Amino acid sequence: MTPPRMTIVLIAVGALSACASGPKVPDWSLSALGHVQRFAEAYLSGDARVAPREFEQARADTARTGRPDLVARIELNRCAVQVASLDFAPCTGFDALAGDASAAERAYARYLAGQAAPADAPQLPPQHRAVAAGGTDVAAIDEPLARLIAAAVLLRQGRATPAVVGQAVDTASSQGWRRPLLAWLGVQRQRAEQGGDAAEAARIGRRMDLVQSPARP
């Protein structure tokens, strides 16, 4: 069964195609968007072999334009997918190009880093504005990847309630996204251990073992 195609959450990844003059979309744009999509799917599913290759292809396709602002969007998309999986490493690829990025994209980078100010909220994609403005209702976000990103931002800010973590676990589980599921289950298990609930921690641990177990032929 083919996994459902996700909506790429990044501001203006879709706007790569808006660079076309007239009705025909440039070949490089279609190729880059396809590689971005496949990168996200591979990364979230935990495919460490395919994900880097797809990202490099997306970046190479976009770099052919000679436009650092477009390459910055590709880099920012990678950071968004990593944040959804609780990888909070610095977004160095975007940072190197931030001077050529738009104000909205710089606001989104601050949001991913957990450093967005309320004034940044209007510049963010609509599904992230409430969280940037101080809200915590990730269940109201329809798109799964955006929901995970918002939950991760809340966790990074120390504002993730048990309900938020549960929503993130359920979202990653329903999509079959192995990498973020393991990360969010790890958060749940740690909180259970800290709360002295050994039985719940053990239950979550068994679930993590199942996700990590090799597929049977």
C-alpha positions as CSV (number, residue, x, y, z in Angstrom):
1,M,0.0,0.0,0.0
2,T,1.4,3.4,-1.0
3,P,1.7,5.8,2.0
4,P,-0.5,8.9,1.7
5,R,1.2,12.0,0.2
6,M,1.7,14.6,2.9
7,T,1.4,18.3,2.6
8,I,4.9,20.0,2.9
9,V,4.4,22.5,5.7
10,L,7.2,24.8,4.9
11,I,6.3,28.3,3.9
12,A,6.7,28.6,0.2
13,V,8.0,25.2,-0.7
14,G,5.1,25.2,-3.0
15,A,6.1,28.6,-4.1
16,L,9.1,27.1,-5.8
17,S,6.6,26.4,-8.6
18,A,5.4,30.0,-8.5
19,C,8.7,31.1,-10.2
20,A,7.3,29.9,-13.5
21,S,6.4,32.6,-16.0
22,G,3.2,31.5,-17.6
23,P,1.3,28.3,-17.2
24,K,4.3,25.9,-17.6
25,V,6.1,25.0,-14.4
26,P,9.9,24.6,-14.9
27,D,11.3,21.1,-14.9
28,W,13.8,21.9,-12.1
29,S,10.9,23.0,-9.8
30,L,8.9,19.8,-10.4
31,S,12.0,17.7,-9.8
32,A,12.9,19.6,-6.6
33,L,9.4,19.4,-5.2
34,G,9.3,15.6,-5.8
35,H,12.7,15.1,-4.1
36,V,11.5,17.3,-1.1
37,Q,8.5,15.1,-0.8
38,R,10.4,11.9,-1.0
39,F,13.0,13.2,1.5
40,A,10.3,14.0,4.0
41,E,8.7,10.6,3.6
42,A,12.0,8.7,3.9
43,Y,13.2,10.7,6.9
44,L,10.0,10.3,8.8
45,S,9.9,6.6,8.1
46,G,13.5,6.3,9.3
47,D,15.1,5.4,6.0
48,A,18.7,6.7,6.6
49,R,19.8,5.6,3.1
50,V,17.2,7.3,1.0
51,A,16.5,10.5,2.9
52,P,20.0,12.1,2.5
53,R,20.1,11.3,-1.2
54,E,16.7,12.8,-1.8
55,F,17.6,15.9,0.1
56,E,20.8,16.4,-1.9
57,Q,18.9,16.0,-5.1
58,A,16.3,18.6,-4.1
59,R,19.1,21.0,-3.1
60,A,21.0,20.4,-6.3
61,D,17.9,21.0,-8.5
62,T,17.2,24.3,-6.7
63,A,20.8,25.4,-6.7
64,R,20.7,25.3,-10.5
65,T,18.7,28.6,-10.3
66,G,21.5,30.4,-8.6
67,R,19.0,31.7,-6.1
68,P,20.0,31.4,-2.5
69,D,16.5,32.3,-1.3
70,L,15.1,29.2,-2.9
71,V,17.9,27.0,-1.5
72,A,17.2,28.5,1.9
73,R,13.6,27.2,1.6
74,I,14.9,23.7,0.9
75,E,17.2,23.8,3.9
76,L,14.4,25.2,6.1
77,N,12.1,22.4,5.1
78,R,14.7,19.9,6.2
79,C,14.9,21.5,9.6
80,A,11.1,21.4,9.9
81,V,11.0,17.7,9.3
82,Q,13.9,17.1,11.7
83,V,12.2,19.2,14.4
84,A,9.0,17.1,14.0
85,S,11.2,14.1,15.0
86,L,12.6,16.0,18.0
87,D,16.0,16.5,16.3
88,F,16.8,20.0,17.7
89,A,20.2,20.3,16.0
90,P,21.0,23.8,14.8
91,C,19.6,24.7,11.4
92,T,23.0,25.5,10.0
93,G,22.1,25.0,6.3
94,F,19.4,27.6,6.6
95,D,21.5,29.9,8.8
96,A,24.2,30.2,6.2
97,L,21.5,31.5,3.7
98,A,19.3,33.4,6.1
99,G,20.4,36.8,4.8
100,D,18.8,36.0,1.5
101,A,15.6,34.5,2.9
102,S,12.4,36.4,3.3
103,A,11.3,37.8,6.7
104,A,8.5,35.2,6.8
105,E,11.1,32.4,6.5
106,R,13.3,33.9,9.1
107,A,10.3,34.0,11.4
108,Y,9.6,30.4,10.7
109,A,13.2,29.5,11.5
110,R,12.8,31.3,14.8
111,Y,9.6,29.4,15.4
112,L,11.3,26.0,14.8
113,A,14.0,27.0,17.2
114,G,11.4,27.8,19.9
115,Q,12.3,31.5,19.8
116,A,9.4,33.0,17.9
117,A,7.9,36.2,19.4
118,P,4.2,36.9,19.3
119,A,4.9,39.4,16.6
120,D,6.2,36.6,14.4
121,A,2.8,34.8,14.4
122,P,1.2,36.7,11.5
123,Q,4.2,35.7,9.2
124,L,3.9,32.0,9.9
125,P,1.8,29.4,8.1
126,P,-1.8,29.7,9.4
127,Q,-1.6,26.3,11.2
128,H,1.3,27.5,13.4
129,R,0.0,31.0,14.4
130,A,-1.9,30.0,17.4
131,V,1.1,28.1,19.0
132,A,3.4,31.0,18.2
133,A,0.9,33.3,19.9
134,G,0.9,31.2,23.1
135,G,-1.6,28.5,22.4
136,T,-1.1,24.7,23.0
137,D,-4.0,23.1,21.1
138,V,-2.2,21.0,18.5
139,A,-5.3,18.9,18.0
140,A,-6.8,21.8,16.1
141,I,-4.1,21.4,13.4
142,D,-5.4,19.2,10.6
143,E,-2.2,18.4,8.8
144,P,-0.2,15.7,10.5
145,L,3.3,17.0,9.9
146,A,2.4,20.5,10.9
147,R,0.8,19.0,14.1
148,L,4.1,17.2,15.0
149,I,6.1,20.4,14.3
150,A,3.9,22.4,16.6
151,A,4.1,19.8,19.3
152,A,7.9,19.8,19.0
153,V,8.0,23.5,19.3
154,L,5.9,23.3,22.5
155,L,8.2,20.6,23.9
156,R,11.2,22.7,23.1
157,Q,9.7,25.7,24.9
158,G,8.7,23.5,27.9
159,R,5.0,23.9,27.2
160,A,4.1,20.5,26.0
161,T,1.4,19.0,28.2
162,P,0.7,15.3,28.4
163,A,-2.1,15.8,26.0
164,V,0.2,17.4,23.5
165,V,2.7,14.5,23.8
166,G,-0.2,12.1,23.4
167,Q,-1.3,13.9,20.3
168,A,2.2,13.7,18.8
169,V,2.5,10.0,19.5
170,D,-0.9,9.3,18.0
171,T,-0.2,11.3,14.9
172,A,3.2,9.7,14.2
173,S,1.6,6.3,14.9
174,S,-1.3,6.8,12.6
175,Q,1.0,7.9,9.8
176,G,3.5,5.1,10.3
177,W,6.3,7.6,10.8
178,R,8.8,5.5,12.7
179,R,11.4,8.1,13.5
180,P,9.1,10.7,15.2
181,L,7.1,7.9,16.8
182,L,10.2,6.5,18.6
183,A,11.2,10.0,19.7
184,W,7.8,10.9,21.1
185,L,7.4,7.5,22.8
186,G,10.7,8.2,24.4
187,V,9.3,11.5,25.8
188,Q,6.3,9.6,27.2
189,R,8.4,6.9,28.8
190,Q,10.7,9.5,30.4
191,R,7.8,11.3,31.9
192,A,6.3,8.0,33.2
193,E,9.6,7.1,34.8
194,Q,9.9,10.6,36.3
195,G,6.4,10.2,37.7
196,G,7.2,6.9,39.3
197,D,4.8,4.9,37.0
198,A,7.0,1.9,36.3
199,A,4.1,-0.1,34.7
200,E,3.4,2.7,32.2
201,A,7.1,3.1,31.4
202,A,7.4,-0.6,30.8
203,R,4.3,-0.6,28.5
204,I,5.7,2.3,26.5
205,G,9.1,0.5,26.3
206,R,7.4,-2.6,24.9
207,R,5.8,-0.4,22.3
208,M,9.2,1.1,21.3
209,D,10.7,-2.3,21.1
210,L,8.0,-3.3,18.6
211,V,8.6,-0.2,16.5
212,Q,12.3,-0.9,16.4
213,S,12.1,-4.6,15.8
214,P,13.1,-5.8,12.3
215,A,10.3,-6.7,9.9
216,R,9.6,-10.4,9.6
217,P,9.7,-12.0,6.1
